[in-house]
Amino acid sequence: MINVTKSYLPDLDDYVGYLKGIWERVHLTNNGPLLQELEEQLKNYLGVKHLFFCSNGTVVLQMAIKAMNITKEVITTPFSYCATTHTIIWEQCTPVFADILPSDYTIDPAQIERVITEDTEAILATHVYGNACQIEAIQKIADKHHLKVIYDGAHTFGANYNGQSLLSYGDVSTCSFHATKVFHTVEGGIIICHDDALAEKLSLYRSFGHRNDDYFDIGINAKNSEFHAAMGLCVLPKVPDLIAARKERFSWYDAQLNWDKLSKPAQAEGLDYNYAYYPITFTTEAELLAARDALNEVKIFPRRYFYPSLNTLPFIQAYGSRSNQPCPVSEDMSLRVLCLPMYPDLDRTDVDRICTIINKSF
Ligand SMILES: *Cc1c(COP(=O)(O)O)cnc(C)c1O
């Protein structure tokens, strides 16, 4: 069976080495030494000042919204994983969808401007598939209208834009370290910001809002454990090799798929990509379904990322009519995009087989 992703597991002896230290110290969670070491290594790797390792890539989005006192409308992309929208609603804000660009499937700055109102407080955009949003245009709009910018960078680990980590942009950037992502800690995520006061708030929010007997604010439990940090310390040194292996598999797909019938999202200029996903776009949904069914028949399971377009989720209407904007580009793309299997040890023969099946399915 071949799935769309496969988790990377490091050498078991490396992990056991860290476990021995945990057994000696009996410090399992709550800002332990492995967590602190991972945070230091991540700050160096990503070149950012404030970074907090948390329990997942969803709670960090909630923390971002709450820490910046956002309570009204958040303009967001309909073409992302559902967590992007859900966190906005979970934090009692209203998601207002702005359609995506047909070229690279990231949020369209012109559409953002079109839906801004007096109640707009923030933009929450996703660097889809690890591709960069229109960062300069989005920042310009945010500056003009005094909006906060949050990037859901769940797909971006290891990607750089104009020589800096893609996670260093916006007021806040987040990343998921879920087992299926380019870099993972089994479960986990980070939140990155630049402002010292905001960082202090986020650090408190992660751990119930208090330090010892000093209570500062409400908080949540978004802490992560030494066991998760240990996995991160094992996987982080391998990231360059993992990305190189993905890149090679990209080139195999690129060389063999029939591009007369397919297209791919464009990549932003200035992007040093992490090869997180391999999305292909069919001419019609019927062609996508035919290819998917042919693959499923031989136990190959690509995924419809992202489907459905989030503005059409069945429960969205309950959250106000402004959440229910039509987004024709996203609705169309979500019917025609399929992510093919992509992971560092995917076999060449399997890529060949997948390409043959897809090319024959039209
Ligand atoms: C994976 C993902 C998330 C959620 O991350 P978790 O760590 O699974 O909570 C959020 N947004 C996007 C775009 C994702 O792909």
The ligand as an SDF file (V2000), in Angstrom:
LIG
                    3D

 15 15  0  0  0  0  0  0  0  0999 V2000
   -1.3850   19.9490    9.3520 C   0  0  0  0  0  0  0  0  0  0  0  0
   -2.0140   21.2840    9.2260 C   0  0  0  0  0  0  0  0  0  0  0  0
   -2.5200   21.9830   10.3390 C   0  0  0  0  0  0  0  0  0  0  0  0
   -2.7070   21.3410   11.6740 C   0  0  0  0  0  0  0  0  0  0  0  0
   -1.5640   20.9440   12.2970 O   0  0  0  0  0  0  0  0  0  0  0  0
   -1.6690   19.8710   13.5010 P   0  0  0  0  0  0  0  0  0  0  0  0
   -0.2630   19.8330   14.0030 O   0  0  0  0  0  0  0  0  0  0  0  0
   -2.0980   18.5760   12.8900 O   0  0  0  0  0  0  0  0  0  0  0  0
   -2.6270   20.3960   14.4950 O   0  0  0  0  0  0  0  0  0  0  0  0
   -2.9500   23.2890   10.1630 C   0  0  0  0  0  0  0  0  0  0  0  0
   -2.9280   23.8880    8.9640 N   0  0  0  0  0  0  0  0  0  0  0  0
   -2.4800   23.2430    7.8630 C   0  0  0  0  0  0  0  0  0  0  0  0
   -2.4630   23.9760    6.5680 C   0  0  0  0  0  0  0  0  0  0  0  0
   -2.0400   21.9130    7.9490 C   0  0  0  0  0  0  0  0  0  0  0  0
   -1.6370   21.2700    6.8450 O   0  0  0  0  0  0  0  0  0  0  0  0
  1  2  1  0
  2  3  1  0
  2 14  2  0
  3  4  1  0
  3 10  2  0
  4  5  1  0
  5  6  1  0
  6  7  2  0
  6  8  1  0
  6  9  1  0
 10 11  1  0
 11 12  2  0
 12 13  1  0
 12 14  1  0
 14 15  1  0
M  END
$$$$
